[in-house]
């Protein structure tokens, strides 16, 4: 199970990196602290892994519920979360730093 989880996280990370444009590496700051964002991203990865076992019709509604619950637990607006993801996609170095912390957090759980 842990290997499958790591594989899913790696695929998600690679998919995010593949959308980066090399010429768009400007320095941007996140609208929330890394300390707040890292646990949110960790929970999102756990949720995405759980969603693998669902079929498409129910998967969408369950995903919405998972994301809504994660945002509520961490007191974060979905718009702020989406902004963070967009900034990370445009800043691969920052993304790498954040995801190193996400992986460490997931390894301790």
N, C-alpha and C positions, 0 to 999 in steps of 0.2 A: 504494500500500500504506500509506503514512504517513497519507493522508487517511482511509482506512478504519479504521486503528488509532485515530486521534484521534476519529473518529466513535464507535467502540465504547467508548472511554474516557468520552466525553461522555455516552453513553447510560447507562453504568454509574453515573456520578456523578449524573445526573439521577434515575435510579431510586432511588438511595440517598437523595437529598434529598426525593423525593416521599413517602417513608415517615416523614419527620420530623413530629412533632406540635409546632406552634408554642408551646404552653404548657409544653413540657418542656425548657426551655433552661437547665438547671442546670449549674453548673461541675463537671465531673468530670475526674479525671486518668487518663491512660492507664496501663495496667500495665507498659508498656515505654516506652523513650525514643522520641522521634520519629525519631532517627537510626537506630534499629533497625527501626521500623515502615515508614518510607518505602521502603526497598529491597524489603521484603516485598510491599507494595502494588503497587509497580512490576512485580515479577515475576508477581504475580497477574493484573495487567492484560494482560501479554504472554501468559500462559497462556490467559486467557479469549478473547483475540483468536485464538489458535491453535485453540481449540475450535470456533470458528464453522464451520470446514470439515467437521466430523464430524457424522454422523447420530446420532440419539437413542440407540439401543442401545449403541453404543460410546462415545458422548460421556461418559456418566456414569462409566464405568470409567476412561477416560482422564483425566477431570477429577479423580477421586480420586487417581490416580497423580501428576498434576501438583501438586496441593495438598500431598500427602504429601512430594514431593520438595522443594518450595519451603520447607515448614516444616523439613525436615531441613537444607537448605542454610543457612537462617538461624537454626537452633537455636531454634525457637519452637514451643511447643505449639499445636495447633489451637484449643484452648479459649481460650488467651490471645489468639490472632488474632481469634476470634469475639467475645470481650469488647471488643477494640479497635474492631471494626466497630460493635458495638452502641453504644458510647460516642460514636463519630463520628456515628452516625445521630441521636443525641439532642443533639448539639452542632454545629450547622451552621457556626459561626464556626471552631471547631477543625478541622472537616472541610475547610473551605476552605483553611485554612493548611497542613494536611497535604497536600492534593491539589495545591496550588501547588508544593510540593516534589517530589511524585511526578511531575508534569508536567515540571518542570525536569530531573529525573533521566532521564526517558524521552527528553527532547530531546537529552541528551548521549550517549545510547547509539546 
